[in-house]
Structure formats: C-alpha cells, structure tokens
Amino acid sequence: MLEKFFQLKENKTTVRTEILAGITTFMTMAYILAVNPSILSATGMDKNALFTATALASLVATLVMALVAKLPFALAPGMGLNAFFAFTVVLGMGHSWQFALTAVFLEGIIFILLTAFNIRELIINSIPMSVKHAVSAGIGLFIAFIGLQNAGVIVNNDAVLVGLGDMGSSSVILALLGIILTGVLLALKVKGALLIGIFVVTVAGIPLNVTHLPESHLVSLPPSISPIFMKFEFSEIFTLDMLIVLFTFLFVDMFDTVGTLVGVSDKAGMLDKQGRIPRAKQALFADAIGTTAGAMLGTSTVTTYVESASGVAEGGKTGLTALSVAGLFMIALFFAPIFTMVPGAATAPALVLVGFFMMSPILKINFDDFTEAIPAFLTIIMMPLSYSIAEGIVFGMLSYVLLKVLTGKQKDLTVVMVVLAALFVLKFLI
C-alpha cells in the first residue's frame, strides 16, 4: 500500500529509508515542542496548552504535506514568526494575544485563497534559477548557524555582534565531537549517520549534565487546549494595526516557505528544468491549512521547516518521510518529556552537516555573469546575517531586477519579478 501510494520504487527509495529520514527530520526540529510554548507563553498564554497546540498544528500541516503533496517536508509553528507574535505584536505593540491569533487566522485564510488561485506558485516560478540555487546555499549557512548557536559554539558579542562561545563548556565540546563523529559516519557511508550522531551526543550528555533527564513521568495525557482554543478577537480586524501585523505575517511566511521549498527541493534534485517544484500547489496548501488550523488551536503561524533538509540528506524523497514525522508528533503528545530532553548540542552536528549538504547547488551558479552572480551572493550572505530566509530572497530579487535593468538586460525579467521587486521596496518603507 505504501509502495503504491508514495511510488517508492519510482522515486528510488524504500520504506526503511523514508522512515529513517522522517525520524531524523523530527529529531532536528523537536525542539519546537519546548521552544514555541516558551516564547508564546510570554504573552500570558497557557504554556501547557501551547505544547499541545504546537504538536497538533504540526501534525495537521505535516499530514497534509504527506498525503496531499506527497513531499518529504515537515511543518510546525515557525521560529521568528512566533517571536514576532509574542515580542512585537503583543508585548511591543500592546495588543492582546487574542488579537495576534486573529491576525494569524486571517493570514491562513488569505494563504488558502492565494494558493487556490495559483498566485503563490506563480511567485515561486518567477524566482530566477541563479537565485533558486543561491537560496539552497543560503539556507545551508543559515541552518548551520542555527545549529552552532543552539549548542553555544556561536554566541552574542556586543562588540562584534557574534563570537565564539565558551570552548571549554561541555555543550560546545560535545557538539564539536558530534560533528566529527557524524562526519566520519557520513564518510564511511553509514545509513542513519545524522540520527546516530544525535543519539550518541544525547546519551553522552547525561553524565555531563548537558542532557537533562525528565523529572516527572515519561508518559502522560496531553494538556487541554481549552484556555487558548478558538480565542479570536474580531472587533479590531479593520484597524491599521491589524493591516500592518497581517502584512508582516503574510510577507515573512510567504517567502520563508517559498525559500525552504525551493532550497530543499533543489538540493534533493526535485526541481524540473524550468526550476519548478513538483506538486507545489499542494505543498503550499499544507502551510496554509496548517496556519489556519494552528490559529484555531491557539498557536502562531505554521511554516515548512528548513530542518526538513536533514531528512532529505538521509535519503527522504516522498510523503512517507513527512508521514513519519507526523506520526512522531502524535506520539510526542504522550511522551513529551522524552522528545524535549534532546539538547542543542545533540542536534547541532546534524544541522551543521545538513548546512554543508545544502551548499552544493552553488556550483550551478554562473559566476561569470555578474547580473546573475551578485544577486545570488547577496541571497546567500543575507540569510544567516539577517536571520531570515525571507530577507535573503528580498535582497536577491531586488538586486537581480536592478542589475538587469541598469545593464540593459530587461529581457531576462518577467512582469512578476518586477512586481515583486516593487512590493519588496514597499515592505522596506512600511
């Protein structure tokens, strides 16, 4: 049944490979089950209810990706988007968390409409191939940066923004040894190298107090979501503040998802000769439905996760990988302490080496044509430096249009590219 539904032979993969890929993806993104409730609870939302909402929203969206789009990508409430929800909209602008949830719900409805009318797919197809290749490489640097940051290898430095952490700390040492161990396993072509690396570092971290064992029961019923379920505030939907908040949610999620889908698909060799993603419309429906359902359940915007690249690196090619991730989110509802005990030092090696894998499409960029290479470079460098996939795409697309126009190569542009560039300028002004 699985072979027929997911066409495993046609995609040159097996049930074992797909499930292993799904486990790897889940382990690299399971931190969201602990981090999302921690961030959103700063608004006054119930932390326990947020855990359940996070797992359920991820489960719903990833199931749509698995069964409808049949692609190996996982979804969950997006990092960055949850911080904007909590620290900008609620704590910064002074709105209630119910107001913010209403904005997320409206965003999901708009995304469903934009996807139904093929507008989001049109945007994906309008991104030039050089920038698409750059998106993959940029995500590579970004995801490696996230991994190093999670392990404490890279930390905040007020003098120069970032710097090396305490290289003598147990977390940093374990992360660096994990990178070497996983690298050796990859070089020896050991199946499941990334997952083995995560497991070994997690276990090694127990006596060093890097991995904290659960204090309570390992198994428990999921907390109720009643304190945050369907808590909307429709009285302010026609205000200027709602328009600004909604535009920001739409913009960031639109291009984070587009960037992730393009970058990971490019690395997986899924893009066709025109640079199009297979079943892109169905994939975009997954995050649109996930965001709408997530808002109803009580969590922030759901988006396609860049950590999906770790599963693709393990050989995941079909929706069975995503189905495995969805299954693990369901299990996590009842075994939360086990999944949230995996430390950043354990997932860092996987994220750093996946970042390395993601760099290879850079070889397809024509560095002899500066109107292609400079936008690609700006896309790559701005993703980790701005801590945003969306901003990397903005710089890449804007510079692409400007360089083509100013060098008399307008024929390389499409109407959609020019419209997007105008919208990006408007985004900066707002």
N, C-alpha and C positions, 0 to 999 in steps of 0.2 A: 504493500500500500504506500509506504514512504517512498520507495523507488519510483513508483508511477506518478505520485503526486508532485514530488520535487524533482523528478527527472535526474536522479543522481548519476546514472551511467553517462547520460548525455553531457553532464557537467564534469565528468571525470572525477567523481568523489564518492565517498562511502558513508554509510550511517555512522560508523565509528569516528571518522574524521570530522563529520559535521557536528556530532555531539561534543567531541573534544574541543572543537573550535568554539562552540556555544559556552562551554564551561569556562574556557579561557576569557572570552569576552565578558562574561558575567563577573568573574573574579576581579578583572581590572576595573569594573565600574560599580561593584557592590558598595563601594564607599558612599555612593549617593544615598543609600538607605540610612546612613548615620548623618551625613553632612547636610542633606536637604532639610530634615526636621530641625537640625541645629540652627541653620540660617533662618528659616521661616518662623521658628518659634520666637525669634527676637521681636516679632510684631505682636506677640501676645497670643498667637495660635497655639493650640494644644499640641505638645511635642509628640506624645504617644499616638494621637490621631494622625499626625503628619507622617509618621512612619508607615502606617497602613495605607494612607492615601498615596504616598510615594511608590510603594510596591505595587499597588493596584493600577495606578496610572501607567507605570512602566509595563506591567503585564498586558494591559489592554492594547497599548500602542504597539508593543513588540509582537503581539499576536496578529495584529492587522498586517504588519510588515511580513510576518512569516507565512500567513495563509493567503493573503491577497497579492502582495507584491512578490512574495517568494524570493526575497533577497536576504543576505546574511547580516543584516544590520539590526542593532538593538536601540531602543529608545528609553528615555527616562527624563524627569524634570531637569532642565538644562542648568549647568553651572554658569554663573554670570547673570542669567535671566532671573534666577532665584535671588541673587544678591540685589539686582535692580528692584525686584519686587519688594524686598524687605527694607533695604537701607535707603533707597531713593524714593520710591513711591510712598511707603508707609512712614518710615522714620524721618526721611528728609523732607518730603512734601506735606507730611502731616495727615495723609489720608488714612482711612481705616483699612484693615486687611481685606474686609469685605469689598471695598472699592477696587482694590488691586485684583481680587479674584474675578470681579465683574469684567475688568479690562481683559484678563486672560481668557475668559469665556467668550467675549466678543471677538477677540483675536482668532480663537479656534473656529468660530462660525465663519468669519471672513476668509480664513485659510481654506475651509471646505469649499466655499464658493469660488475662490481663485483657482483652486485645484480642479474643480468641476469644469471650469471654462478654459482650462489649459494655460492659464496665464503664468503660473509658476514654472511649468515645463518649458514655456516659451523663454523665460528668463534663463533657465539652465542652458538651453540650446544656444542662447545668444552669447555666452561666455566664450571668448576665443580659445583655441586649443592650447596656445602657449600659456595662457593664464590658468587653464584647467590643469595642465601639468604642474604649474607652479603651486596651485592650491594643494596638491598632494604633498609636495616638498615642504610647503609652509606648515601644513598640519603636522608633518613629521617633526619639525623643530618645536612646534607648539606642544605636542603631546610628550616629547622628551623633556621639555622644560617643566611641564606639569609633574611628571614623574620625579624629576630631580628635586623639585620644590616640595612635593609630598614627603620625601624622605629626609628633608633637611639638608641636602647637599648644596642647594642654592637657597639663600635666604635674603631677606630685606637688608639693604645697606643704605642708610640715609645719605651718605656721601656720594655714592655712585649708583644708586637705585637697587642694584643686586650685587651679591658677592657670595663667596664660599661660606658654608656653614661650619660648624664645629667638626672638623675632620676626625676628631678622636671619639666622637659620640658613637654609641652602639648602633643607633639607627643608620647613620651615614656609612659606617663600616659594613654593616650587613647589606645595605643597598649596593655598595660598590662590589662586594664579594658576590652578590647575587647577579650583577651584570656580567661578571667574569664567568661564573658558573653557567648561566644561561647561554652566554656566548659560546662556551665550549660545547654545550649540548647541541646548539644550532650547527656548529662546525662539524660535529660528529653525526649530524642529520638524525638526531633522536626525536621521535614523534612526541609531541606534547611538551617540548622544551620550555616554553613560556610558563605553562601550568606547573611543571615540576619546579621551576625556579621560584614561583610564588609559594608553593607548598613548603619547600625546603627553608626558605627565609622566614616564613611564618613560624615554623616549628623551632628553628634556631633562635628566634626572637623571644621565646618563652622564658628561658633561664636568664636572658639579658634584660628582661622587663620591657622589651620593645613590643612584644605581643602580649596583650592583656587578656587573660582567660576570663570568660563570663563569670560574674559574681552570683547570678541568680540561676534559675532553671534554664536548661538549654532549649526546652520545648514549652511553648505557651500559645494560647489563642491570640490572634491579632487584636490589638486595641481597637475600640469602637471609633468610627469616624464621625459620629453624630455631632461633636462640637464644631466641625468645620464643613459638614456636608451641605451642599446647595445653599451656602450663605452668601447670597448676592445682594448688591446694593444698586438697584436700577434707577434710583432717583437722580443720580448725577451723570447719566450716560451722555447727556447733550452738553456737558460743560467743556471749556477749553482744556482744563487739566486732563480730562478723560481722553480728549483727542490727542494730546501730546504723549501721554502714557501709552495709549493704544498704538500710536505710530511707532514709538520706540520698540515696544514688544514685537510688532509686526516686522520691523526692519531687521532687528537683530536675529530673530528666529528664522526669518526668511533666508538670510544669507549664511547663517550658521548651518542650517540644514542643507541648503544647496551646496555649500562648500564641503561639508562632510560627505554627502552622497557622491559628489564629483571626485573628490580626492581619493576616497577609499575604493570607489569603482574603478578609477584609473589604475590604482596600484594593483587591483585584483584582475586587471585585464578585461573588465566588463564593458568598457566604452566601445561603441562601434566606430567605423571610420569617420563618421561625422561628429564624433565626440559625445554621442547621446547615451544616456543610461537606459538599460532595458527596464521596462515597466516603471518608468519614472513617475507617471501619474499615480499609480497605485502606491508607490513608496511615499509620495508627498501626502497622500490621503492618510497614511499611518500617523504622521506627526500632527496633522490637522485634527483627526479624530482623537488622538491621544491628548492634545491640548484641551479640546472641548470637554472630554471625559475627565481629565485631570482637574480642570476648574470646578466641575460639578462635585468631584470627590474632595476637593479642598487643597490643591497644590498648584504650584506655578507652572509656567509653560513647559510642555514636553517637546523634546527635540531629538533628532538622530544623534547618537553618541559617537564621538571620534574614537573612543576605545573599541568600537566595532572592528577597527583595523587590526587589533590583536587576534581576533578570531579569524579574520581573513588571512593573516600571516600564518595561522596554524592550518590553513587549507579550507576554511569555510567558504562555500560558494553558493549555497542555496538557502531557502527559507527554513530548512531544517536546523541550521545554526541558530537562527532567530527563535525558532520554536523551543529549542533547548534553553535559551536564555529566559524566555517567557516562563518555562516550567520551573526554572530555578527561582524566579521572582515569586512564583506561587509558593514554593517550598520555603522561601525566606520569610514569608508571612508567619510561619510557625517556628522557624529556627533562627530568628533574628540575631541572638547573641553570637551564634557561630559565624555568620557571614559578616558581622560588623567588627569582629575581632582581628581581621586581616589588616596589618599595619601598612602605612605608606611605604615603608622600607621594602615590603614584600612585593607590592605592585610596581614599584619604581623600575626594577630591571625589565619587566615586560614592556612598560610604556617607553622606556629609553630605546630598547631594541626594536620595537614597533616603529618608533620615530626614524630609526635607521632604515628600516624596510621602506618607509614611505618616501624616502628621498630619491629613489631610483628614477621616477619619471622626469627628473630634472635633466636627464641625458637626452630627452626628446625635444628640449627647447633649442631653437636656433639662435645661438649667441652671436652669430654674425650679423643678424638683423636687429639693430638697436631698438627699433619700434616694437619688436616682439620681446626682446630680452630684458629691457629695462622695466616694463610693466610686470614681467614675470618675477624679476628680482624684488621689486617693491612688494609684490604679493607675498613672496616668501618671507622677507625680513619683517614685515609689519605684523604678521600673525602672532609670533611669540612676543614681540616688543609691545604691541597694544593689548596683548592677552585676549585677542578676539579674531576668530576666523572671518567674521563679517567685515571688520575694518580692513583686513588684508585684501579682501575682494574689492572693497571700495577703492583703495589706493591703486590696485592693479587695473581695474576697469577705467577709472578716471584718467590715469596716465596713458593707458592704451589709446583711448579716444583722442586725448590732446596731442599725443605724439603723432598719431596717424593724420590728424587734421593739419598740424603745423608742418608736416613734411610732405604734404600733397598726396597722401595715400588714403584719401577718403573712401576709395572703392573697397577697401578692406573692412569698412564699417557697415553695420546694419542699423536700421531705424531703431530697433530695440536697444542696441548698445548706446546710442546717442541719448535716448530717453532715460535709460538707467543712469548715465553719467549726470544728466540734469537733476535727477532725483537725489543722487549722492551729494551734489553741491547743495541742494535744498536741505538735506539731512544735516550737513555741517552748519548751515545758517541757523537751523532750529536749535 
